[in-house]
């Protein structure tokens, strides 16, 4: 594997250790009840590796119903003009 420069893809050591120069951002929704839909939403951006490149899957999730409100699949993270 070393001769062919092939390596396994897995989490490397110490990835979960916190860097102390970074500030801690407080969790703003702790102990907060979400009684109505469309009151609190979150976004998730996932990097998908493909054979020849990569794609980004972006999803907007409603916290009340835990359902996906909208999603987009793109090869860049840039803003796309509305169609």
N, C-alpha and C positions, 0 to 999 in steps of 0.2 A: 504494500500500500504506500509506503514511503517513496519507493522508486517511481511510482506513477503519480505521486502527489495527490493521493486520494485520502480523505479523512472522514470520519464519522461526524454527523451533525447531531449534537446533543448539547445541553446546557453545560457550559464550562464552570469550573470551580469559582465560588465566591460571587456569583451573579446576584444573589439575593441579599448580600451585605450592603447596608446603607452607607452612602458616602456622606460624611458629616458636614462637608461644605455646602451641601444642598439643603434648602429649607424644607421644613415639614409643612405641608398644606393641610389644614383641618378638614375633616369630613363634615360637610355642611348639612347633610341629610340625616345625621345620627339622631335617633329618637323622634323622628318626624313622621307623622302619619300622612299618607297621600290619599285623601278621601274622594278625589274626582279624577276622571281621565283628562289627559292633556294638561295636567298641572305641572308634572315633573317629567322631563325627558332626559335621556342620556344618549351619547354617541359612542360607537365602537368602530375603530378602524383596524382591520385585519389585513396583514400582508400575506399574500398567497404566492408561493414560489411555483413557477411553471417550468417546463422543460427548456423553453427559450425565453426567459425573462421572468416577470412577476406582474401581479395585479393587486390592486387594493380594493377590498370590499368594505364599504362604509354603510353602517346601519344606524338608524335613529330608533330608539326603543322607548316606549311609554312605560313608566314605572308602575302605574296603577294596574294596567291589564297585563303587563309583561309581554306585550306584543310589539312586533316590528312595525313602525309607522311608515318608514320609508327606507330605501336602500339604493346603493349605486355601486357599480363595478367599473373600475377605471384603471388604466395603466399609468396614470399620473395622479398626484394629490392636488393638482391645480383646480381652480374653480372653473366650472363649465358654464357658459352663458345659457340662459333659459331658451328653450326652443318653442 
